[in-house]
Amino acid sequence: METTSVTAAASGPRSPSALQRWSLLGGAVYVVLFFVGTILAFGDQPDTSADPAKVRAYWSVASHRDKVNYGWLLAGLGVLFFIWFVAALRQRIRDADTGFLSSVVLLGGAVYATTTMAAFSINAALKSMSDDTFQHTVYPELIHAADDVSYVVHAGGAIGIASVIVATSVALMRLGRLGRGLGITSIVAGVISLGAIAFFPAFIIAAWILVTSIVLFVRSGAASASA
């Protein structure tokens, strides 16, 4: 057993497998699908504080309800890719310490993925209930609730993604893969993302996931080539 440990240590960290490497791109795929899904699920809709008659007229059209469901499907597919991204990210930083930071990344990613999917699911369920549950009757109050609840649930997921950002930044700095200045900037981005309820931090979160996904993918290819 000791001989095996010495051999493993001498050989150094293994190069990422093809599946693990391509999974790193899951973050970039998630960002694209998330934004397209958001546009379908929330775009071009009357303000819920508008005239109730206008809200009823809009949601009485089946194609409008279908758009919400398509957005839900794309967001769900994006979350699927995000889960694989988080798993690959955890593997990339597992050498930073005894496993504490990689565990934070895993748990934080799980929280963010869950709240994101829950937010889109609540929104789609309430806005399409007139299809059957209410026998084609639209209730503006429920439409308003769908927007508010889904927004707050998704914003609550900032706790998870902020943990992912901070833990990843600290780990990459320890591993020497991220300069101190850039690392601190990344940590600050993680702290700011806690304020996702204010809307604009959502763009910081998306930018961090997109850049991290692409950069780690490219660097993992260089590492494989060197190995």
C-alpha positions, 0 to 999 in steps of 0.5 A: 500500500505504501509503495502504491502511494509513493508511486502515485505521488511520484507520477503527480496528478493525473491528466483530466479525462476527455469527459472531465475536460469537456464537462468544464465547458458545461458552465459556458453552455449553461450560461447560453441556455440560461439566457435564452431560456430566460428570454423565452420564459420572461421576455415580451410579457405585459407587466404584472402591475398592468391592467388585469385585462391586458394580462388575461388577454396575453396569457389566454393565448396558448403560444404565449404559455408554450414559450414559458414551457420552452424556456423551462426546458432550455433552463433545465437542460442548462442546469444539467450541463451546469451540474457536470461543470461543477463536478469537473470544477471540483476535480480541478481544485481537489489538490488545493487542500484536504478536500474542504474547498472542493466540498464547498464547491460541490455543495454550493453548486448543488444549492444554485442548481436546485434553486435555479431549476425550482425558480423556472419550474414555479414560474412555468407551473403557475403561468400555464395553470390555465391550460387545465387546472383553471379551465382556461381561466387566467388569474392575474394575481397568480401571474404576478406571484409567479414572477415574484416567487421565481425571482426571489427563489433564484436570487436565494441561490446566490448563497450557493454560487457565491460559495462556489466562486469564493472557494474556487478562487481561493483554491486556484490561488493556492494552486498557483493557477490564479494571480493574487490580484485576479484572485482577489477580484474573483473573490470580490465578485463572489461577495457581490453575487450575494446581492443577486436580489438587486438583479445586476449581480446576475450578470457578474455571476454569468460572466464568472461562470462563462470565463471560468468555464472557458479558461479552465477548458483551455488550460486543461487541454494544455495540461493534457498536451504537456503530460 
